[in-house]
């Protein structure tokens, strides 16, 4: 197969083959090692440049399941910019800057559903497509042109279960959204999960890059998740694939060995592994047997990040009130707490002066891929700035 026609990621059968081969050989996927200077996590000037990069790139805003119906809306501060998404009466999802065109009041707080968007301050009212429909005492604004004072829309598109936005920084060149425009890579995993089950946001005292890193390797499974994931998964056994600036890391479950006695035509990855898609720069999609978790990491400063998770599921699972995947104090929740505890420890340790750089081995190559792409965008920013 030529490079021009080769799939960007492996199909289920090939993934199972590679995993079983690694199990037999006691190996894992290996890539390039990487050393990341500690100062890159702590320098406020570097952080400012990173934010400029993030604001110049397309990114995933929210999963489509967060606004399934007409009038559904939800806010999120994206790279320091307050935005919200709303589902119109035409079924289209739109993203707007979260500011009333009168005095700038944030129009949407949290999430909800309404037939119109009404500012709580003075009652200016907008249709779901963002157009301005009503101004109380409009005669007091003789120069107001309602046709041009609608909400300010951000370029966006819906891609197989995700709402993707374009660059936020108007001063930067418009970035092509090609890297996030092909949903075929996650379509079969995410698209059936049409129901939002849970949404949580928390500010963590962790640099945004440290949070990203915790999703991108299985080298820590035995040490960090001894009582949670390790009984179910293999330690330090991953398949690592990259597509553009993005990556997919496969975490196999021990029950995959049951496939050895079945014909390849009957092989399936369902309930045999977790896929983590790292969609550059700041979003992870993690698949599990009964649900999918979309994680968004929003940098706040060098020491703090907003960590937002959206748990989505198929309607059948979401409607099953007693489903252990939904109602139990889940293994996933405990595993996430363990990961965040380790990352908070890393954040403290970065300021200890013990290290000039962080050492990522060949089994952690997806992390190096992430940092290499961030460095590439930072270098481009420097070139543009002169």
C-alpha positions, 0 to 999 in steps of 0.5 A: 500500500502506498503512503498516499493510501495507507490509513492514518490509524490501524484497523481493529484487527491490526491493533489486536495483532500488534498487541498480542505480538507485544504480549508474547514478546514482552515489548511495547511500541517504542519511539523517540526519547524526549527531554523537556526543559523544566523551565518550559513548565514554569516560565511565565513568558513561555506561557504567554507565547504558548497561549498565543499559539493556542489562540492561533490554532483550531481546537475542539470546543465541546462534544456535540452531545453537550447541546443535542437539542434546539436551544441547548447552550453551554459556556466555556472559557477557551484559552482565556476567551469566554465563548458559548455554543448553542444549537439553533432551531435549524439544528446547526451548532454555532459558537459565539463570543460570550458578550452582549453587544450592549454593555458586554455582559456575559450572556450565557452562564453554565448550561441550559436550554431556551428559545432565545438568548436574553441578557439578564442585565438589560434584556437585550434579546438574541435569536438562536442564530445570534441575530439581535431581535429585541432591544428594550426602549430601542428609541434610546439608541438612535444610531443602533443598527440591529442588523449589525449588532448580533452576537459575534460568531466564531468560525466552527464546524461539527465533526462527527460528535465534536464541535471544532472552532477556528483560531480565536486570535484575529491578529494571527493568520487563519489556520486551516482546520484540516487537522481536526476535520476528518472525524473518520478516525474517531467516528465509530467510537464517539458518534454513537455516544449521543447523550451527555451523562455528566459534565465536571469542571475543576481548577487544578494546581497543575500546568496544562502540559503536565495534565496532557502528559498523564494521558499519553503513556501506560508506563505508570499503570502498575505504580499509579493504578495498582488497585484500579487499572492494573488488575484489568490492564497491562503495565507499559504496553501501548500502541502509539499512532500519530496523525498530524499533530494528533495521536492515538494511544491504545491501552489493552485490557487483559481479556484481549487474550481471549481473542487468541482462539477466535478467527480474525474475522471475529476480532473486535476491540470492543470491551478489550481496550481503551483508546485515547485520542490526543487532539492537539493541542488540549483535548483527549477522547478516552473510550471505555466499554459503556461510555466515552470521556472527552477531556478539555484542558484550559491553561490558566497560568503556569501553575493552574489549569481548568480540567473539564470532562464530558462523559457521554454514552449511547442512549441505551446506556444513559437511560439505564439508571442502574448501569454500573458504568454510570452510577458506581463511584467508578473505577474511572473516577478513582483512576482520574484522581490517582492521575491528578494526584501524580500530576500535582506531585510533578508540579510541586517537584518541578519547582524543587530545582532537582532537574534541569529537564524532564526525561521521557523515555522511548515508551513515552513517545506520544509525549515527545510528539506532543512537545515537538508539535508545540515547539514547532508552532512556537518557532513559527510564532517567533518567525512571524513576530520577527 
